[in-house]
Amino acid sequence: MKALLAMCSTVLLALACPAAEKAPTALPRSRPEAQGISPAALLAFVDEADRKIDSLHSFLLVRHGHVVAECWWAPYDAQTHHELYSLSK
């Protein structure tokens, strides 16, 4: 659990750093607070989801067209291809 929170915190901090060249089709990245999201509330949500949902693979949050959070649960990572179903529209 602590490792997951540390990983998500690291991802959130990495989003605050200037990005290297992005692929032209990549969504822009943004800090959560720049898009009106509390980082503490975001971490609390991820923690609660981790406790209540079995077999999470990944989490991606896009707001106003910007990626504000992204993390994976072992053994999955950004390069692992698997079926994904959207939970919202």
Beta strands, then each sheet from edge to edge (+ up, - down):
strand 1: 58-63
strand 2: 66-72
sheet 1: 1+ 2-
end
